[in-house]
């Protein structure tokens, strides 16, 4: 991971994300992983409007999530994400979630995204200028 290619955001775990066991639901973590990816993309100039102009959007093909420790309501976490690679029509994005209070990594994830044409719904090669925006 390259520090200059890493996007970070901090959030406080809302009570609405707490499950019946009293900690953040695994579904919430997956939503956070998607939210930080979208924020990162917007930060490098690729918000939804830009993807519409491109005529293509990224969709998730696969999430691989490793849960390492629980997070409880109100705890602050830092989500860090970066693009590890672009290959043809796919992109591998890594995400870590770290609890602020003790610096413990609580989630580690890899998501494979596929660039898909908004017109045909078929995979489309990732343009070099898009990849360059993410420093890859």
N, C-alpha and C positions, 0 to 999 in steps of 0.2 A: 504494500500500500504506500502510495506517495502522498505525503502530507498536503502538497499543493493541489492534488486531485481529489482530496477528501472533503465532502460537504458534511457539516454538522448542524444539528438543531437540538435544542433542549426542550423537554416537556415535563409536566408534572402529571403523574398518572391520575386521571379523573376517577371518581367513584363509579361512574357509569361503565368503566372498563373492568371493574372488579367482578369476579365470578363467585359461584357458590362456595368455593374453597377459601375465599377471602383475599385472593391475590389477582393480579392482572390476568385476564383470560388469554389463552393462546390465540384466539381470533383477533383480539386487540393488537397483539404484537404483529400479526400479519398485516393488519390495517396500517399500523405505524410504519412498517417497512415500505409499504406502498406510498404513504404520505411523504416520507423523507425522500423517496426516489422522485416523486413529482416535484417537490420543492427544489431538489438538486437540479433537475432538468430546467425548471423555470429560471433558476439562478444563473445558468450558463446560456440563457437566451432561448430555450426551447420550452415555452409554455404551450398550452393547448392550441392557442391561435396560430402559433408558429408551425405546429404539427399539421394543423388544418391546411396551411399554405403549402406545406410539403406534400400533402395528400397521403400521409401515412402516420400511423401512431404505433407506439409500443404496447404490446399486450403480454401478459405473463404466460409463459409456457410451463414453468416449474419453480416452486419454492422449496428450498431445503433449509429447514429451520432447526437449530439445536438450542434447546432451552437449558440454561445452565444454573439459574437461580431465580427465585420468585421476586416480584416487585409488588409492593402494597400501595394502596390508595394514598395519594399525596406525595409519594416519593418522586424525586426528580431523576430523570434519566437523560443521557446524551445519546442521540442516534447519530452514528457516523456511517457514511456510505460513499462508495466509489465504484467506478467502472473498472473492472479488471481487464476486460477484453471485448473487442468487437470482432466478429467473424461472420462474413457473409450477411445473413439476415438476423443473426443473434447477437445478444449482448449479455455478458455475465456481470451482474452487479452484486457486490458484497456489502453487507450491512452488519454493524455491531451495535448492541445496545448496552450501555454501561450505567450502572447506578452511581449517581453523583456522591452520595454520602460516604461510600467506602471505596469507590473506584472499581468495583467488581463488575466484570463483564457478565451480563445476565442472558444475553441472546447473541447468537452468531448465525448469520443467514447468507445464502447465496440464491439469487433469483436469476433465472434465465428469461430474458425478454426477447420477443420477436417483433421486428418491424413489419407492420402489415399495411397494405394499401387500403385507404378508406374507400376507394371505389370498388375494388374487386374482392377485398377481404383476404387476398393472398399475400404470402410473405414477399418482402421487397428488400433488395440489397441496401444496406446502411450506407448513406452517402459519406464520403471522406470528410466533408466539412462538418457534418454532425458529430462524427467521432472526434474530430479535432477540438470541437467545443468543450468536450469533456477531458481534454488533455491526453487522449489515448491515440 
